[in-house]
Amino acid sequence: MTEPAIDEDSVDFEQLYQGNLGVGPHMPWDIGAPQPLVVELADAGEIGEDVLDVGCGLGDNVIFLASRGHRATGVDGAPTAIRQARERAKAQGVDVEFAVAEATRLDGYENRFDTVVDSALYHCLNEPARNDYLAALTRATKPGARLHLFCFSEELPESFPTPFRFSEASLRETIGKSWTITRLRPALYASATTAADLLSVETALLSQPIDPEALARLGVDEHGRLQLPVWQLTAVRP
């Protein structure tokens, strides 16, 4: 039997986007705006002309990039997420190509993109899927393309709901085999949830109770929403 791309103990994202897993009206990562880290990359001129957002979810990052004039494509494995992303793009009058696609294959996108944004997909994939995913990204991009990737680090509390978290060494070993890493540094990822939100609800995202003291050590923004420790990685395709 082929091992699923998403770890078997993790959430079914299509069911999550359909609202069937008790998370509430908003996804924990749905901040209703592009990730500040993505905005920083765009402001710094680090996003190329043809950009792919893999695991785009509800589309805020890729819609933002399209609004900045990039030819932007967003793909996700959850049809409900793609439907809602199209609705958001239409409401904002922004032209984005959206599609339901398997991130570990990316069929039909060969040699197309000069930039890839992975805003918290990588840490949902098991080890075989990560290797397939990186191979798919290589096929879908042009030589010299840049990958901007954000994934949870080991600084995230053990009880926090995510299939995987990574060390710097593991990222260098896995991604560095096929891409040239030019930046790898700790960063903070904006979430839509507060510590109280997580402590007050039991959902399919929570495999075990979360330690309140561990949550208290995480940073928050001015609205009390958690700022989650991630690695910010940039790599160039040979």
ABEGO torsion letter per residue (X at the ends): XBBBABBAABBBAAAAAAGAAGAEABBAABAGBBBAAAAAAAAAGABBABBBBBGAEAGAAAAAAAAAGBBBBBBBABAAAAAAAAAAAAAAGBBBBBBBBBAAAGBGABGABABBBBBGAAAABBAAAAAAAAAAAAAABBBGBBBBBBBBBAABBAABBBABBBBAAAAAAAAAAABBBABBBBBBBBBABBAAAAAABBBAABABBBBAAAAAABBBBAAGBBBBBBBBBBBBBX
